[in-house]
């Protein structure tokens, strides 16, 4: 048997990026031979094994042939007759279809090295159209490699448009759409994910609530970028800067302005109440994609309360406490951090405002800490019981926030 390093590990080595996962393809082997060598089988649809010592994945070389709609309809052949070149030919992009032998020699039948140098995301073959997940993967790779100058090759974009027209995207299951989207939100330039999907037409199919934001105007004095879709892209990239790799913050940023697509035309470019009208499309999207509860819950809170966060320094202490309570921030301060990161991304995700300060975040953190410091035990000692304790705690927490609001902001020590 012959073993080759393949896929992302080879690509990232050539890009001089950190290599996180090492994947290998094994040519000329049968499953029983792998088992005899101590490899542990894990593959369900095709033979994949874990190395007995490193735990890294070793897959038998295989071919795939389309047999139905969607991405489940494939016939897999994995046996000792499958060549390395046949295995590489089934892969999605040329930059992922490079193999390296143990001596460092490359096998690159589809000019992946050339496309790495040209900064192009290009399909390996027209078999690309057989798997609609590849549209999402290309968009995700665009989000990862856009800072390096990568773009989607025009002929690949043409295939993606054809797949959308042919209805292949309609067969994507919600779980797979969510998985790829979640990964894209951890990348450094998630705006590229939206742009690629929109350019090929898949955004309107998979995320109509988001696609509807493009072309919707905002007031130029507050949003110099004007277009709500452009604003969303800027917010996503700012979220990736503020909270790198945090898909929860990214998802909250992604859905925070859905209500602006529902503003009546005669009210534009003002969007009064969009934080509340956005709840209906948000709930539709999270239900359709079967989004995890924590993501759905916090995204809704950001949608409803991001304007309150921006106005935090002007809110009454009782309103601040209501905001913190709605987030359950007194018991779960990590939720407040997610909320604040998404709101700061919204505030700074505007043309010319990327470097703005966001003092509201520090104020809300201090208000949360002050309110959380109020404990029931003090009121029990005063002889209060039942609902009276809750009433007293509420008043004391409002007073604690009021004291924070009127106190001077702590300054860092000199030097």
Secondary structure, DSSP 4 states (H G I P E B T S, - for coil): -EEEEETHHHHHHHTTPPP---EEEEES--HHHHHHTTPEE--SSS-EEE-TTT--EEEE--EEEE-SSTTT-EEEE-STT--HHHHHHTSSBGGG--EE-TTS-EE-TT-HHHHHHHTEE-BSSGGGGG-THHHHHHHHHHHHHGGGT-EE-HHHHHHHHHHHHTTGGGG--HHHHHHHHHHHTTSTTHHHHHHHHHHHTHHHHH-HHHHTTTT-B--TTT-TT-BHHHHHHHHHHHHHHHSTT-HHHHHHHHHTTGGGGGS-GGGTT--TTHHHHHHHHHHHHHHHHT--HHHHHHHHHHHHHHHHHHTGGGS-HHHHHHHHHHTTTTT-HHHHHHHHHHHHHHHH-STT-TT---HHHHHHHHHHHHHHT--THHHHHTT--THHHHHHHHHHHHHHHHHHHHSPPP-PPP-
